[in-house]
């Protein structure tokens, strides 16, 4: 009974004991020690531990991790004494300056853009190590695998440091050799020509293709795969691609092991349509290959794309074309079936564009063949992406689709990374026509971010001086209509050919628009003052009579068809042009002129190209006006090899002055072939034949010859796409000529721009 009577007292004492114990383990105060730049209140915000919390080891550990995770402190210590938590911190220093030493190949600005640390940021060893890793990666991308990067820290007052990256760049690690194992159909040299990488050679000193790059090697494997699939090897595989670094770290030796497999021919081509009211026969015209030809994966893809476009034109906007390649290994043939199915009905909800800080949105949007609200078409999306890349305003263009607000809607997300579009070029060279020349150009291809093209150019040569200013708006009035203005001032020394100098000053404007994918038309208006001056006292009287100024106001147009594989070095395709000009809408000159020409290139074999070119032209005065010498055509030199510049056509035999002509024709056939140098050097031989004639002079008199007899020549040449610019040497001998024509055995041209 006594025990029961004391139970309330015992319970009260136990409660008091537990309360005092709990109070003893609770946080009563948090003290911050060592903080200098950082306010104690800021430190408290990073702590999970708060006043009144029960002190446990887990909570103390969590608080310690939280403070270290801020990156603000080099050291943190926590201590607890009777409910008082002392937080002792050592702050990380602030970076005062970042410097690089020992770097020659890669400049400071490029290195600084690669790292993440910046002055006035908090210094941490983890961030420094991450930046060192980035610098190593940058040097490896540049082919310098022996580079060494060591960070050095210089202590300053007020808890500041200078960070110095000491760099020993070492030699560039080149590709010593690229070898292939397992290749039977193509030799090593042929396969090397397919790759973006190349072996170290003395003539590669202005390129980086012979520097080892792991990313480029991965791209090379894809190029190799596409090459074999294009040649009909449907089972081709790359078994391995091994890169071995030499002990001195100066060279990489690459070995690519391949399994070529069998080569397949096309056996059967069929179209399998699952769409009602679609006649598959209507699509057969889009097939770009035929049975019994070698299988070409690239042609199969092209056919699928063309079919998709045709289906869109036939109002089947959601149709998809999927090629199915079925191998008949016993017969070494493939059956190609184009499966056409109705895809899901999806519409473009919106097009998002980001990354273009300088280029206006509309410059990108107008390149898209899809608009918001259109039926989604993957082929048009791919073409739109390529259109944006072709602008050459961006280092990266990434187009992807995202789910929209409904199942039948999609969002097109366009991410770009801009690059410099300004160009400054200085050039030098020599040509037989103009002598030594210097060239200076300033160009901005994306002026004010509007996609406009502004160019200022100067050429100073031994016999020619030229100043040009041009401005082009590619989408005038927000239409696929290019508009531009031009101004020029040209002086030319024609004393050797016709005993006079010429000076032209003027300008004009132009408008161009596409007629189709491969046809384009351009209209121009030109106004100029053309002066014949410094006429030699012994010059032909027909030239002396034309000395002085002549004001020209002319309208011209040009229609071009272009199906060439390259505009600079074509090897396959066809191009043609029609030029007409009418002068007389004001001014002194009154004439009508026209030119019609075409060129065809045909690849006979690898690196062997046959080409032929032809052109005819005529100019005629009207309203009793005669065509003057500065408006006539001249033939010889570049357009009729074997003859001197203006060496063919009407001539005054008493003074030996070329007078030009009102009509001409010219033609050329040429075979380009390799002469034993590696393909990447771009060295070729040429065998050619030229034919042409120039005649029809308004004047006549004693000593004037004007005959339309054909002239012809044949010759050989040598060309080199050198690191300094294109070089060409031609040796030609006339086969058909007149006694008064001027021959030219040797012709040389060389130029560069850098």
BELHUKA-V529527 format. One record per backbone hydrogen bond with DSSP energy under -0.5 kcal/mol. NH is the residue of the N-H (numbers start at 1). CO is the residue of the C=O. Records with the same first field share a line. If there is no record, write none. Layout:
# BELHUKA-V529527
NH->CO  CO
This chain:
# BELHUKA-V529527
5->1
6->2  3
7->4
10->6
11->7
12->8
13->9
14->10
15->11
16->12
17->13
18->14
19->15
20->16
21->17
22->18
23->19
24->20
25->21
26->23
27->53
28->26  83
29->83
31->85
33->31  87
42->39
43->39
44->40
45->41
46->42  43
47->43  44
52->27
53->50
55->25
56->54
60->56
61->57
62->58
63->59
64->60
65->61
66->62
67->63
68->64
69->65
70->66  67
71->68
72->67
74->90
75->90
77->88
79->86
81->84
84->81
85->29  83
86->79  84
87->31  85
88->77  86
89->33  87
90->75
91->89
92->72
94->159
95->121
96->161
97->161
99->163
101->165
104->102
111->107
112->108
113->109
114->110  111
115->111
120->95
121->118
123->93
128->124
129->125
130->126
131->127
132->128
133->129
134->130
135->131
136->132
137->133
138->134
139->135
140->136
141->137
142->138
143->140
144->139
145->143
146->171
147->144
148->168
150->166
152->164
154->162
155->153
156->160
160->156  157
161->94
162->154
163->97
164->152  162
165->99
166->150  164
167->101  165
168->148
169->102  167
173->143
174->172  250
175->210
176->174  252
177->252
179->254
181->256
191->187
192->188
193->189
194->191
195->191  192
198->209
200->175
204->201
205->202
207->204
211->208
212->173
217->213
218->214
219->215
220->216
221->217
222->218
223->219
224->220
225->221
226->222
227->223
228->224
229->225
230->226
231->227
232->229
233->228
234->232
235->262
236->233
237->259
239->237  257
240->257
242->255
244->242  253
246->251
249->246
252->174
253->244
254->177  252
255->242
256->179
257->240  255
258->181  256
259->237
260->182
264->232
265->332
266->293
267->334
268->334
270->336
272->338
273->271
274->340
276->274
278->275
279->277
280->278
282->279
283->280
284->281
286->283
287->284
292->266
293->290
295->264
297->229
300->296
301->297
302->298
303->299
304->300
305->301
306->302
307->303
308->304
309->305
310->306
311->307
312->308
313->309
314->310
315->312
316->311
317->315
319->316
320->341
322->320  339
323->321
324->337
325->323
326->324  335
327->325
328->333
329->327
332->328
333->328
334->265
335->326
336->268  334
337->324  335
338->270  336
339->322  337
340->272  338
341->320  339
343->318  341
346->344
347->408
348->374
349->347  410
350->410
352->350  412
354->414
357->355
360->449
363->360
364->360  361
365->361
366->362
367->364
368->365
373->348
374->371
376->346
381->377
382->378
383->379
384->380
385->381
386->382
387->383
388->384
389->385
390->386
391->387  388
392->389
395->417
396->417
398->415
399->397
400->413
402->411
404->409
409->406
410->347
411->402
412->350
413->400  411
414->352  412
415->398  413
416->354
417->396
418->355
419->393
423->443
425->441
427->439
428->752
429->437
430->750
431->435
432->748
435->431
437->429
438->460
439->427
440->458
441->425
442->456
443->423
444->454
445->421
447->444  452
449->446
450->447
452->447
453->472
454->444  452
455->470
456->442
457->468
458->440
459->466
460->438
461->459  464
462->434  436
463->434
465->491
466->459
467->489
468->457
469->487
470->455
471->485
472->453
473->483
474->472
476->473  481
478->475
479->476
481->479
482->512
483->473
484->510
485->471
486->508
487->469
488->506
489->467
490->504
491->465
492->502
493->463
494->492  500
498->494
499->494  495
500->494
501->533
502->492
503->531
504->490
505->529
506->488
507->527
508->486
509->525
510->484
511->523
512->482
513->521
514->480
515->519
516->519
520->560
521->513
522->558
523->511
524->556
525->509
526->554
527->507
528->552
529->505
530->528  550
531->503  529
532->548
533->501  531
536->499
539->536
543->540
544->540
545->541
546->543
547->544
548->532
550->530
552->528
553->586
554->526
555->582
556->524
557->580
558->522
559->578
560->520
561->576
562->518
563->574
565->572
573->601
575->599
576->561
577->597
578->559
579->595
580->557
581->593
582->555
583->591
584->553
585->553
586->584
588->551
589->551
591->583
592->620
593->581
594->618
595->579
596->616
597->577
598->614
599->575
600->612
601->573
602->610
604->602  608
605->608
608->605
609->607  672
610->602
611->670
612->600
613->668
614->598
615->666
616->596
617->664
618->594
619->662
620->592
622->590
625->622
631->628
632->628
633->661
635->648
637->640  643
638->636
639->636
640->637
643->640
644->742
647->644
648->635
651->705
652->657
653->651  703
655->652
656->652
657->652
658->497
659->650
660->650
661->633
662->695  696
663->695
664->617
665->693
666->615
667->691
668->613
669->689
670->611
671->687
672->609  670
673->685
675->683
681->678
682->678  679
683->678
684->682  719
685->673
686->717
687->671
688->715
689->669
690->713
691->667
692->711
693->665
695->663
704->701
705->651
711->692
712->736
713->690
714->733
715->688
716->731
717->686
718->729
719->684
720->727
721->682
722->720  725
725->722
727->720
728->749
729->718
730->747
731->716
732->745
733->714
735->712
736->712
741->738
742->647
743->741
744->642
747->730
749->728
750->430
751->726
752->428
754->426
